[in-house]
Amino acid sequence: MQKSQNKFSSNLLKGILNRLKVKDAGSYKKAGLNWFSIKRLKHLPADREHIYNLKGQAIHFTNGPELLHSLVEIFGDEVYKTSFDTPTPYILDCGANIGLSVLYFSLHYPNAEVDAFEPDPANFARLKSNAPANNKIRLHNEAIWKENTTLSFINDGTQDSKIGESSKRNTIQVKARRLKDLLGRKVDFLKLDIEGAEYEVLKDCREELKNVDQFFLEYHGSFKQVNELTDIFQWMEQSGFVYYIKESANVYPTPFYRSDRIVPYDVQLNIFCFRKK
């Protein structure tokens, strides 16, 4: 009887996940998600603070769908999973958002030294709440850029916050740190997810990428910027990297037929760069 109930529950969950268009139910389970938590996160109001319990850690957030996406990507698909040749790797997390990547690094590489950068004040406040209390983890309320300066920043408190100005969205001034200055030492893992600023930053620091062992880049661009990808791949090759590319977001399900759809970026790619063995 118990086996029948378990089978029924399993089939019910699979059916519900199919209706929710979940491609890999296993990734949801690895992220500690079930049908109830998925439904809850999809429909929570985005104008207030919420808490999600992840592996005994209270995660503070406001945007349920964004959290759901990040949980599956980081803890389900384990997009940052790797191995190091040292028990004490140094990790640069550029674009830490509310801290799920920092939490993943701390859980899987507990002896890692981490510098995490997040310019959005609201996201940074949640990053401080969500990151483990660990003297090896340093949090910086700064943007990553091609020079040490102060920048205009579109402040949404979401994953779409970015360097720039807008008459329709909240714009603030934030402190920016030059990435090139941080690459003077060996970096075992560099994560760069800075919402469209990656090309200018990489152009400035490309000669220092020789000090980076592994590099995760989330690229955001338009069809008019195709030269950027060409340059970036050339810089990766010149720095001794090989790379693997995955789609970060299914921006155009039918790429040849794009209609009049308006999107922030035409191209969103996850680019995994690592050394030839």
N, C-alpha and C positions, 0 to 999 in steps of 0.2 A: 504494500500500500504506500509506504514511504517513498519507494523508488518511483512509483507512478506519479506521486505528487511532485517529486523533484523533476521528473521528465516533463510534466505539464508546465511547471514553473519555468523551466529552461526554454521550452518551446514558446511559451507566452512572451518571455523576455526577447527571444529572437524575433518574434513577429512584431513586437512593438518597436524594436530597434530598426527593423526593416522599414516600418512606416515612417520612422524618424530619419530615414535615409542614412543610417549608420553603415559605413562600409566594413568596418572591422570591430565587431563587438568585443573581441579580445583586448583591444587597446583601451576600451572603456573600462573593462574590468581591472586591467592593470593600473588604471588611474583611480581606482576605488569608486567608480561610478556605476550606478544601477538605474533602472528605469525611472524611479522616483526622483533621484537626484538630477538626472538629465532633464526631466520635465520641469523640475523646480528651477534649475538654472536658466532654462530657456524662457521662463515667464516671470522671473523676479523683476520688480520695478527697479529702474536704473538710477533713481534719484535719491537713493539712501544707501547707507552702509549695511553690508551683510557679512556673515561669517560662514566659511565652509571648512569642515574638519578634514584635513588631509594627513593621513599617517600620524595622527596625534597632534598635528600642528594646526592651529587656528589661522585660516587664511582670510584676511580682511579684503573685501572687494565691493564694487558697486555694479559692474557690468557682468551679468550672468552668462550671456552667450560668449563674451570674450574669455571669461574664466574657463568655461567648458572647452573652448577651442584650445586654450593653453594647457589645460590639464591633459587632454588627449595627446597633444603634440609632444609635451615635455615628459609626462609620466607614463603615458600609454605607449606612444610610438618611440619614446626615448630618443628624440632627435639629437640630443647632446651626449649620448652614450659613447664612451671611448675608453682607451686605456693609456696609461702614461708610463714612461720609463723611469719615473721617480715617485717615491711615496708622498712627496710634498710639492705637487705641481703648482705653478703660478697661473691663475686664470684672470683674464680681463673680460669683464662682462659689460659691454657698451650697449646701453639700451635695456636696462634691467626691468623696466616697467614696475609691476607690483611685487616682484621678487620670486616668482616661481622657479626661474632658472637658478637663482642663487640658492634656493632651498634644495633643488635637485643636486647641484654641485656639492653642497654641504652633506647631504645624505649619502651620496655615492663616493665622494672623495673627501672624507672627513678631515684629512690633514692638508687640504689645499689652502693656499693663500689666494684670496679673491679681492679684487678691486671692482666694485660695481658702480656704474654711472647711470643716473636717471635724472633728467632735467625738470620734468613735470612735477610741480610741488605736491599735487594731490597723489600722484602715483608714488612719489618718493616717501610721503607719509605712510602709505601702506607698505612700501618696501621695508621701511624701518620696523613696522609691526610684524611683518611676515618673515623677515630674515632671522635666522637663529642668532642668539646672543653669543658671539664668538669673536675673540680678538684677532682671529686670522681673516675675518671678513670686514672689509672697510667699505662704507657706503658714501657716495659722493653725489650731492644734489647739483650736478653739472651736466651740460651737454658735451658730446665729443665732437670736435671740429678740427679744422686745419690750422688754427691759431688759438692762442690764449687771448680771449676777448670777452665781450658781452654781446649777446645775440638777442634778436627778437624771436619769440617762440610762441607758437599757437598752442595754447594751454587748454586741452580738452579733458584731462584726467582719464584718457582712454589710450588704447594702443595707437590711435591716429594722431596723437600729439606730435608736433614736429617743428623743426626750425623753419621760420618764415613769418609772414605777416598776413592778416586777414581783416577786412572791414566788417565781416559777419561773425567772426569767432574771437574768443578772448585771446588777446596777444599780450605777453608779458616780456620782461627782460630777464635773461638767465646768464649765469656764468658759464663759459665754455672752456674746455681743456683741449689742448692740442694732442692728438693721439700719437703723433711722431715722438713727442717727448716721453711717452710711456713705453716706447719700444726699444729703449736703450739696453734693456736686460733681456734675458731669455724669457719668452712667454710660451708656456706649454699649451695654452688654449686661448684663442682670441675669439670672442663672440661679438659680431658687429651687426646690430639691428637698430638702425637710426633713421628710419622712415624717410628715405630719399636723399640723405646727406652723404651716403656712403661713397659715391664717386669722388666728390671733392676731397673727402678725407683720405681715401686711398691714393689719390693722385699725389697728395702731399707727402704721404709716409711710405710710398711703395718701396723705396730703397731700404727701409728698415724692416720690411717683412721677412728678411732673411733670419731675423731673431725669433720668428714665430714658428712653432712646431706644427700646430694644428689650428685651423681657421674656419669658423662658421660665419658665412655672410648671408644675410637676407637682403636681396637686392630689390629695390622698388624703382620702376622707371616707366617711361612712355615709349610708344613706337618711334617718336621723334628722337629718342636718345639711344638708338641702337648702337651708335658708336661707343657709348659708355661700356656696354658689355664687351665689345671687342677689345677695348683698352684694358678692362679689368682682367679678362682671360689672358691677355698678353703679359700683364704684370704678374699674374699668378705663375705663369710658366717661367718667366724670367727669375722669379724668386725661388724656383725649384719645386713648386707645388704641382701635384696632379689634382684633379677635381672631379666631383660627382654632382650632378644637378638634379634637383627635384622641384616640382611646382609647389610653391608656398600657398597659393590661393588659386582656385579655379575661376579666374577672372572672366574668361570667355568660354563657356561650355561648347559653343560652336564658333571657333575662331574665324572661319571664313565669312560667317554671317553674324556681324556684331550689332546690327541695327543701329539705334541711336542711344544705346546704353551709355550712361555717364558713370565713370568709375574714377577713383583717385589715382590709380596706377593701371597701366595696360599690362605690365609684366611684374609679377612677384615670384621670385625664385629663392629657394634655399640652395646655397652653393657650399659644398663641403670640400675644403682644401686640406690636403695632407701630403706628407713627404713620401717620395719614392723609396721603396724598400729594396 
